[in-house]
Every structure is written in structure tokens, then in C-alpha cells.
Amino acid sequence: MLKNIKDVDNLLKKHEEYRKGCLNLIASENFASETVRNYLSSDFGNRYGCYSTMNPEEREYTGNKYIHEFEMATHELVKEIFEAEYVDLRPIGGHMAGMATVLALLNPGDLVIEVSLEDWGHGLVGPMCQLRQFDETINVEYMPFDEDRAVDTEKLIAQVKERKPKLVILGGSGTLFPEPVRELRKLADEQGFLIAYDASHVTGLIAGKVFPNPLKEGADVMFGSTHKSFPGPQGGFVVSNNKELIEKIGNALSPSLVTSHHLNRLPSLAISIMEMKEFGHEYGKQIVKNSKALAEALAKKGFNVLGSRRGYTETHLMLVDLGEYAPKAPAKLLEKASILCSDDFSGTSPQVRIGTPEITRRGMKEEQMEYIAEFFKRVLIDKEDIETVAKDVEAFSKEYLDCLYSY
């Protein structure tokens, strides 16, 4: 029960102390710098910035002249870091950005091909179609993956030629390797379908120029979030080099999905972009180095790390099939040892998704990945007393409380 300010402060303090002792390997989280977090508290948080898509200077609410100036300046930062001509920052999350893209670009009866939940997709169109209104108007199929958890380019091209979709959405929450955007571009021009890229997980790697930029590879639209490998505040965005498409998406987005788009995140986002412009390349390189090192260390401990034939990963995450070593929900067991990661979405063999953005920002490098792999072994293979492991994890984690690659 929260009865007064002291109760609020105490609970927040408990959370912060608890997380200092946790080894956070959740690929969809990051650790924003104190500077970025402090900019969330501006007066923007109480204001409305509603505008029409192609005329952002025409604000529905008065008193917005400096909000408009700031928002347009932040647009320029986003355009620069993602090398895009057009941007919409009104989505308040990556999922909303994706929904707006789908609703804008599809007509009733059109087919979209995306990554399935079983293959670590974000669950965009499939879950949308759980609602009758969408299920009756949108058709969805799922692209094939190979045994290394990479998109099977040859089979995808054959699928697209046969099924003739209106939209193909690449990218997901388990992206290990660059995807075949360039390979699809010529076919898209021939058949007339559109390519969208869900960059929610790899946004920071794209900004740091250690992962291919989908727009430069040939994607018509890129959308995503700003709080996964990108260490900013929670929020979403859409970028494109096609004015007609960004207008359609913006008109689908607002006012049907969002009106007040949480302006308080914009100063924080601007600072996080400045950090990424200055430190993002080194940060992204270290993230990938840590991912590869941890994947190799886990494999040496006896774990089945997916993607072995291709070097396990080229991103901020890895996928580990735990097989006989774990119960159906291994992340819950690992949480008891203060190790935070994500369970699989497939419901078949137990898998965990392990990410390195936050531990990289905390200051860990390749040599620390061996210790982390040993913690996994102690919990899942050796079946060591969970409280003993938790104490060791806490002591280890508290040695790395910095926030590197930031102001």
C-alpha cells in the first residue's frame, strides 16, 4: 500500500538496490544514463503536441511554439542517425509503430509475410489478427528460418514469388544475423510489394553502424523502439525515404492510435541520440564482441547455443536451447539466482534469449563473459544451491555499476 511519499521512495529504492545486484541479460532492456533519465522530468510531460502528419507546425493545442521547435530539431537528429529523409516520432512504442505501418500499407484482403512468434518474431500481425476486425481483413503468413536461426533467403524468395504478398516485414526479437533486405529489393520492384523492417531490437546497432541499415539496403520503411540495444527512453519511431509512405503511416497513426504522444520522452531521446553519435560505434562493437564471447563460453560449458555454423550471432543477443537442462520456463529459475533473461516463445524445447546491451554499458567485456557462462552452468547443469549462486551473482554484478558510453 502506498500511503505517502515515503512509501513511494522506499519501494523505488528497493527496486534500484535489487537491480544493482541482478545480472540483467534481457535483450529488450537497457540502462539509460542518469543524464538521459533526468531529462524525462521536463514540463513537456504535461503538454499535448498533436499535429497533422505533413504539417507539424499546425498544432491542435496552443502554447506549443517551443515544443514544436524542439520536436522538429529531434526529428533532424533521428534523420541523421538513421540516414532517413522522413521521420515520425508519435508512436509511443515500437509495437504501435508497427501497427500503424501495417494498417497504413495494407488494403482489406492483402497478405503480409512476417516472422512468427515461434521464430522469435515480435508478434505484430499475428496477434493483431486475434482481434476479429483484423482477422477478417488481414492475411498473414510466416517466413522460413534455417537451423542457424537465420531467415532462409532462398525459401523466402520462393514463398514471396508464389504467394505475392503486399508487405514483407523483416526483423524480430531474436535477430541473430543480418536479414535479406537487399536480396528482396529487386523482387519487390518486380512484384510490387513493400518491405518494412522491424528494427526494435537492433536500433542501437544500426545507429552505431555495426549492423546494416535496412533503409540503405532497400527497405521502404523502418520502425522500432528506442530502449533496447538503443539506450534511450521507452518510445517508438518510423523512418522512411518515401514521403508518400510516411504520410500514410502518420495518418494511420494519429489520431486513431495516438493523440498525445508523450512529449516528455523527446528531450531524453535527443540526449540519447547525442550519446550514440559520440559513443555508439564503440558501444555497438563491444556489444557484438560480448555477445560472441558469451555464446562461445556457453557452448564450451555444454550448452546448445543456436547459430553455431555462422558464429552464433552478429547482434546484441544469442539464443540458447537448454534441452534437458531446464524446466519449461527456465527464465523463472534463473531469476531466483538474480540472472535476468527471457524465455522462448515457441512452447517447444526450452530456450532462453540472452542479451548484452546493459552489461556492456555497465562496463563488462569479453573476459567477464566467462564468469557469466559459469553462473548459467552452476544453475542449470550443476544444479547448485540457488541461493548460493544468487549471492555470488549479486557480488559480481555490484562490481559493475558504471554507465559507460554516455555523458
ZAMARGU-4260 file (C-alpha; in steps of 0.2 Angstrom, whole numbers, plus 5000, padded with zeros to 4 digits):
<rodrens>
0) 5000/5000/5000 | 5007/5017/4995 | 5000/5030/5008 | 5013/5044/5007 | 5029/5050/4998
5) 5040/5040/5009 | 5031/5024/5004 | 5035/5028/4986 | 5053/5032/4989 | 5056/5016/4999
10) 5049/5005/4986 | 5059/5013/4972 | 5074/5012/4982 | 5071/4993/4985 | 5069/4991/4966
15) 5085/5001/4962 | 5095/4991/4975 | 5088/4974/4969 | 5093/4978/4951 | 5111/4983/4956
20) 5113/4965/4961 | 5105/4957/4946 | 5114/4952/4931 | 5102/4959/4918 | 5103/4949/4901
25) 5086/4954/4895 | 5089/4959/4877 | 5074/4971/4876 | 5081/4982/4890 | 5095/4994/4893
30) 5102/5006/4906 | 5099/5024/4902 | 5112/5036/4908 | 5107/5047/4923 | 5108/5062/4911
35) 5095/5054/4899 | 5084/5049/4914 | 5085/5067/4921 | 5078/5074/4905 | 5062/5064/4907
40) 5056/5077/4920 | 5053/5092/4910 | 5037/5102/4908 | 5034/5093/4891 | 5026/5079/4901
45) 5010/5089/4904 | 5008/5095/4887 | 4999/5090/4871 | 5009/5091/4854 | 4995/5085/4842
50) 4998/5089/4824 | 4994/5084/4807 | 5006/5072/4798 | 5013/5083/4785 | 5010/5100/4793
55) 5018/5098/4811 | 5018/5117/4813 | 4999/5116/4813 | 4997/5112/4831 | 4980/5107/4839
60) 4984/5115/4856 | 4991/5132/4859 | 5006/5136/4868 | 5017/5124/4859 | 5030/5135/4849
65) 5045/5129/4859 | 5038/5111/4859 | 5037/5112/4840 | 5054/5119/4839 | 5061/5105/4850
70) 5051/5091/4841 | 5057/5096/4824 | 5075/5098/4830 | 5074/5080/4837 | 5067/5074/4820
75) 5083/5080/4812 | 5093/5071/4825 | 5084/5055/4821 | 5085/5058/4802 | 5104/5060/4804
80) 5107/5045/4814 | 5097/5033/4804 | 5101/5041/4787 | 5082/5044/4783 | 5073/5058/4774
85) 5057/5057/4784 | 5053/5053/4802 | 5038/5051/4814 | 5041/5051/4832 | 5022/5050/4838
90) 5022/5031/4841 | 5024/5029/4860 | 5032/5011/4857 | 5039/5000/4843 | 5023/4989/4843
95) 5012/5005/4840 | 5024/5010/4826 | 5022/4993/4818 | 5003/4993/4819 | 5002/5010/4811
100) 5014/5003/4797 | 5003/4988/4794 | 4986/4997/4794 | 4993/5011/4783 | 5000/5000/4770
105) 4988/4986/4768 | 4971/4985/4760 | 4957/4973/4766 | 4962/4956/4760 | 4980/4959/4757
110) 4994/4947/4763 | 5008/4951/4774 | 5023/4939/4777 | 5032/4942/4794 | 5042/4932/4807
115) 5032/4921/4818 | 5032/4921/4837 | 5040/4903/4836 | 5055/4911/4827 | 5056/4925/4839
120) 5046/4937/4829 | 5038/4952/4838 | 5021/4946/4837 | 5014/4960/4827 | 5002/4955/4813
125) 4998/4938/4820 | 4992/4944/4837 | 4983/4958/4828 | 4973/4945/4819 | 4967/4938/4836
130) 4955/4953/4835 | 4941/4949/4824 | 4941/4965/4815 | 4959/4962/4809 | 4957/4944/4806
135) 4943/4947/4794 | 4954/4960/4784 | 4972/4955/4785 | 4980/4939/4779 | 4997/4933/4787
140) 5009/4920/4784 | 5027/4917/4791 | 5044/4917/4783 | 5055/4901/4784 | 5071/4900/4795
145) 5086/4889/4794 | 5094/4878/4808 | 5105/4893/4812 | 5090/4904/4816 | 5093/4915/4801
150) 5080/4919/4788 | 5081/4906/4774 | 5083/4918/4759 | 5080/4905/4746 | 5064/4898/4753
155) 5058/4916/4757 | 5060/4922/4739 | 5051/4906/4733 | 5037/4910/4746 | 5036/4928/4740
160) 5035/4923/4722 | 5021/4910/4725 | 5011/4920/4737 | 5013/4938/4731 | 5011/4947/4747
165) 5008/4966/4748 | 5020/4968/4763 | 5035/4958/4769 | 5041/4963/4787 | 5058/4958/4792
170) 5066/4959/4809 | 5061/4952/4826 | 5065/4950/4844 | 5078/4936/4841 | 5088/4943/4826
175) 5105/4935/4826 | 5111/4939/4809 | 5108/4952/4795 | 5092/4949/4785 | 5090/4948/4766
180) 5083/4965/4763 | 5095/4968/4748 | 5090/4951/4741 | 5072/4956/4741 | 5073/4973/4734
185) 5074/4968/4716 | 5059/4956/4718 | 5049/4969/4727 | 5051/4981/4712 | 5046/4967/4700
190) 5031/4961/4710 | 5025/4977/4718 | 5026/4973/4736 | 5033/4984/4750 | 5047/4979/4763
195) 5046/4985/4781 | 5059/4982/4794 | 5056/4980/4812 | 5072/4987/4819 | 5066/4987/4838
200) 5080/4976/4844 | 5094/4981/4833 | 5091/5000/4833 | 5106/5004/4843 | 5117/4993/4832
205) 5111/5002/4817 | 5114/5019/4825 | 5131/5013/4830 | 5134/5007/4812 | 5139/4989/4817
210) 5123/4982/4808 | 5117/4985/4791 | 5105/5000/4789 | 5089/4992/4782 | 5084/5009/4773
215) 5101/5009/4764 | 5099/4990/4760 | 5082/4994/4751 | 5068/4993/4765 | 5054/5005/4761
220) 5050/5008/4779 | 5059/5005/4796 | 5051/5006/4813 | 5056/5002/4830 | 5059/5007/4848
225) 5072/5017/4857 | 5075/5007/4873 | 5083/4990/4868 | 5100/4990/4860 | 5097/5009/4859
230) 5099/5016/4876 | 5086/5029/4876 | 5069/5031/4885 | 5055/5020/4880 | 5046/5025/4864
235) 5044/5022/4846 | 5048/5029/4829 | 5045/5026/4810 | 5058/5032/4797 | 5057/5031/4778
240) 5064/5039/4762 | 5047/5039/4754 | 5036/5054/4758 | 5020/5045/4752 | 5023/5031/4764
245) 5027/5041/4779 | 5012/5051/4776 | 5001/5036/4775 | 5008/5029/4791 | 5007/5045/4800
250) 4989/5047/4795 | 4985/5029/4801 | 4995/5033/4817 | 4986/5049/4823 | 4973/5052/4828
255) 4967/5033/4828 | 4981/5026/4838 | 4988/5040/4847 | 4985/5059/4850 | 4996/5064/4865
260) 5012/5056/4861 | 5021/5058/4877 | 5032/5073/4874 | 5042/5071/4889 | 5052/5057/4881
265) 5059/5069/4867 | 5072/5079/4877 | 5078/5062/4884 | 5078/5054/4867 | 5088/5069/4860
270) 5101/5067/4873 | 5102/5048/4870 | 5105/5051/4851 | 5119/5063/4855 | 5127/5050/4866
275) 5125/5037/4852 | 5133/5049/4839 | 5148/5051/4851 | 5150/5034/4858 | 5138/5022/4848
280) 5151/5014/4837 | 5162/5009/4851 | 5147/5004/4861 | 5140/4993/4847 | 5156/4985/4843
285) 5158/4980/4861 | 5140/4973/4862 | 5144/4962/4847 | 5161/4956/4855 | 5152/4952/4871
290) 5138/4943/4863 | 5150/4932/4853 | 5161/4929/4868 | 5147/4924/4879 | 5140/4912/4866
295) 5156/4904/4864 | 5159/4902/4883 | 5141/4895/4885 | 5145/4882/4871 | 5161/4877/4880
300) 5151/4874/4896 | 5140/4862/4886 | 5125/4872/4881 | 5117/4872/4864 | 5119/4889/4858
305) 5110/4891/4841 | 5118/4898/4826 | 5135/4889/4828 | 5139/4887/4810 | 5138/4906/4807
310) 5147/4911/4823 | 5132/4911/4834 | 5127/4930/4832 | 5131/4946/4824 | 5120/4956/4836
315) 5116/4960/4854 | 5109/4943/4858 | 5110/4925/4857 | 5098/4910/4858 | 5101/4895/4869
320) 5092/4879/4868 | 5093/4872/4885 | 5085/4855/4881 | 5087/4843/4896 | 5095/4856/4907
325) 5080/4866/4911 | 5061/4866/4915 | 5049/4874/4903 | 5051/4891/4910 | 5070/4892/4913
330) 5070/4911/4915 | 5060/4910/4931 | 5073/4898/4938 | 5087/4909/4933 | 5078/4924/4941
335) 5080/4916/4958 | 5099/4917/4955 | 5097/4935/4951 | 5100/4931/4932 | 5088/4940/4921
340) 5084/4934/4904 | 5069/4929/4893 | 5060/4913/4890 | 5057/4906/4872 | 5040/4910/4863
345) 5039/4893/4854 | 5032/4882/4868 | 5043/4868/4862 | 5061/4864/4868 | 5066/4876/4882
350) 5075/4891/4876 | 5082/4907/4883 | 5086/4923/4874 | 5102/4932/4882 | 5106/4950/4878
355) 5122/4960/4881 | 5117/4979/4879 | 5115/4983/4898 | 5130/4973/4904 | 5141/4981/4891
360) 5135/4998/4896 | 5139/4993/4914 | 5157/4990/4909 | 5159/4971/4906 | 5170/4965/4892
365) 5175/4948/4884 | 5184/4942/4900 | 5168/4944/4911 | 5158/4933/4899 | 5167/4918/4905
370) 5160/4921/4923 | 5143/4924/4917 | 5143/4907/4907 | 5149/4899/4923 | 5134/4906/4933
375) 5122/4898/4920 | 5132/4881/4922 | 5130/4882/4941 | 5112/4884/4940 | 5106/4873/4925
380) 5119/4860/4924 | 5127/4858/4941 | 5110/4861/4950 | 5120/4871/4963 | 5110/4878/4978
385) 5101/4893/4970 | 5104/4905/4985 | 5122/4902/4985 | 5123/4906/4966 | 5112/4921/4969
390) 5124/4929/4982 | 5139/4926/4970 | 5129/4934/4956 | 5125/4949/4967 | 5143/4952/4972
395) 5149/4950/4954 | 5135/4962/4947 | 5139/4976/4960 | 5157/4977/4954 | 5149/4984/4938
400) 5138/4999/4942 | 5146/5012/4929 | 5136/5018/4914 | 5149/5019/4900 | 5147/5026/4883
405) 5137/5040/4889 | 5138/5058/4896
</rodrens>
